[in-house]
Amino acid sequence: MFIPLASAIKRASLYDFDRVLAAGEVFFHKRRIYLTLERARDFVIRNLFRKVFMVGGYDAPKPDEAGNTGDNGNDGDKYKPRPRRTRIPIAEFIAAVNISWNPRTGRVNEVIERNEVECLIANMIYKELMKGYVHRERGMVVLVMDSMNRAM
């Protein structure tokens, strides 16, 4: 019972997590751990949003004073880590949630609305599972990098 749950959390599959949790509901209730496992859904969502962040790639290199972008083979810039993209459109999170909810079709009977995904993101930020804020006017999530260069 626990291996499929752990696998769903690791793969960030909301569909599999909900399916396994529903299938083992009686088993988990008898052991009085259902509510604890239901809270693990936050980690599934966090891992899903982390995948969106990781797939987002890197910011384009900015030119220095001489106009070099750092991609021309200068030894000093060659090993400098490129910063990850920190401004991610909410549409990317919406697509990820829709795909994760039903991996076979990419959709369920109802499409997850923008407000619901913004609420999921806001809850992740409030619970300190993500660092950043939602910029509703521009439709972006702006992630804040900490001293360890981690946004999630």
C-alpha positions, 0 to 999 in steps of 0.5 A: 500500500505504501510503495505506490503512494511513495511512487506517486509522490516521487513522480508528482502524479496527482492522478496516481496519488488520488487513485491509491489513496482512494483504493486504500482508504479503509486500510488507512482509516483502520490504522488511523493514518488517512489524514496524515497521508492526505496531507502528503498531497501537498508534497505531490503538488510541490514536486509537480511545481518543482518539475515545472520550474526545472523544465523551465530552463535557464535565463538567457545570458546577459551581455556584459559591458563589452557586449559579450554574452559569456557563450564565446569561450571566455575561460572566466565565464565558461564555468559560471553557473547560469541562473534558472528562470524565475518568472514562470507563466501560470499557464505552465502550472495549469498545463502541468496540473491538467496533465498530472490529474489524468496522464492518459488524456491530459484532462479530466471531465472538467478543466482545472481553472486558473483561479484554482491553480493560483490558489494551489500556488498561493498555498504552497507559498504560504506553507513555505514549500515554495518561495515567491509570489503570484503576479496576477496582472502579468499572469506570472509566478515570480520565484525568489532565489535564496542564498543556496540558489534554490527557489523550491 
